[in-house]
Amino acid sequence: MTNHNLFIALRQAFPSQLHDIAVETCCSSGQPLNYSWQDLDARSAQMANMLQGLQLPEGSRIAVQVEKSVEAMLLYLATLRAGFIFLPLNTAYQNAEIEYFVQNAEPAVFVCTPANLERIRPIAQQAGTQHVLTLGDDQTGTLLEQAAGHPTTQTPVSKQPDDVAAILYTSGTTGRSKGAMLTHGNLQSNAVMLKDYWGWKEGDVLIHALPIFHVHGLFVAIHAALINGSKMIWMAKFDPKAVIAAMPRATVFMGVPTLYVRMLAEPTLTRQQAQNMRLFIAGSAPLLIETFQEWQERTGHTILERYGMSETIMLTSNPYTADARNGSQSTRRGGTVGFALPGVQLRVVDDKGQPVPTGEIGNIQVQGPNVFKGYWRMPEKTKEEFTADGWFKTGDVGKIDTSNYVTIVGRSKDLIISGGYNVYPAEIESYINELPGVAESALIGVPHPDFGEVGVAVVIAKPGVMLDSEQILAAIKSQLANFKVPKCCFVAQELPRNTMGKVQKNVLRESYKHLFATATQ
């Protein structure tokens, strides 16, 4: 029987010269630190052997909340090799959020930073997690200590395409997070297809400056480099000056729109500095047409914008080269996310599920080998999010023009995307509404020149209560990841409502849309 473990496909793409540099990075002292392809293979094998030695039940979840490091990537590869399910968690998540994730996912292993061990261990153990290990971003931690004595070779556990490889939590409008189950087949099909579609070739070098706890940095970027046997210039955190300085030694960069805005603010970004680059890719949030055009003028490169989701990985992309389906006029168009990718079917329908005419706005639905298996332990929610004929309802609103370019014009359910991170108003509103003296709240997204969009809270006080907006923000800051905390909070007398009593968030967005017109960060 063929083994469809994703790691096998990634490992087969490693170059024949295993002692060549696979990842170039820096250690905590600032000194260069390189990892060869042999290092990636041997160290991930040690970690995989260690995990297998724990005698975990089949299908065990490995929850990981650590700072970005090459070792954290190796832990992901090791989890694949060992046949377990990888569960990455945003490093900004606080106790209340972590409690929900471990209670819902019931991970067998939780790996956290050494500094967070005393905070995380009781939460994880209370949920039944038997093994709590640590991993620092400076090559320290009990995970590495335990893995060190294990063999440097390992045979990947046999997997079928439909076996779950990872669970990514994505919040819903009810405020309850849902674990999207992505299979080995989902991830491999998307990686192989994007290698061809984006023109990856021998000698490509990727600048990796994204976090690795979500689809963009973990699956799209890492898989792309590994499945092409391409070296990565690895940056623990995004630094616009460092990325620009690395461009002459690289060919590909992936980032959220915020990163492009910040690089454009640097005088060192010039055509000469970017002349060795082959491709700049943007996603995870809308790219403003101003940013698209300014990048063209400054660098001579046209950003390739694409569209994907936690539940589907990549769905659409602007073309790398002229697309035969659309003739020689096929180019990367600002303000669009390009075409449905090969193997992906995409349709736009009205609220009754009927196709809308070309160019008209409707609800986007998709189908393909990249679409997730379902939500972890939520069969009813899974059923609700798929149509009777098997199409996934993305929750996004958009249109397809006569040339088949897809444009995302909005998001149903009031989702806010701030700096590439998803912020779900209902979740934040539930925290605000629990604060003393708060009668009701509404969270809206407004334009921001740096983050693309940020949250603004409008709060109504209970009769006779005086609320302080700064105290409200301070209170929820201790409970929520920083990217979820509203940039501003306003105490109002009432919220605008329609005749049915529903809060009119469109009216609120209009009222506050110029709030950050002159902001720079």
Secondary structure, DSSP 8 states (H G I E B T S, - for coil): -----HHHHHHHTS-S-TTSEEEEEE-TTS-EEEEEHHHHHHHHHHHHHHHHHTT--TT-EEEEE----HHHHHHHHHHHHHT-EEEE--TT--HHHHHHHHHHH--SEEEE-GGGHHHHHHHHHHTT--EEEE--TTS-SHHHHHHTTS-S--------TTSEEEEEEEE-TTS-EEEEEEEHHHHHHHHHHHHHHTT--TT-EEEE-S-SSSIIIIIIIHHHHHHTT-EEEE-SS--HHHHHHHGGG-SEEEE-HHHHHHHHT-TT--TTTTTT--EEEE-SS---HHHHHHHHHHHS---EEEEEETTTEEEEE--SS--GGG-TT----TT---EE-TT-EEEEE-TTS-B--TT--EEEEEESTTS--EETT-HHHHHHTB-TTS-EEEEEEEEE-TT--EEEEEEGGG-EEETTEEE-HHHHHHHHHTSTTEEEEEEEEEEETTTEEEEEEEEEE-TT----HHHHHHHHHTTS-GGGS-SEEEEES---B-TTS-B-HHHHHHHHTTTTTT---
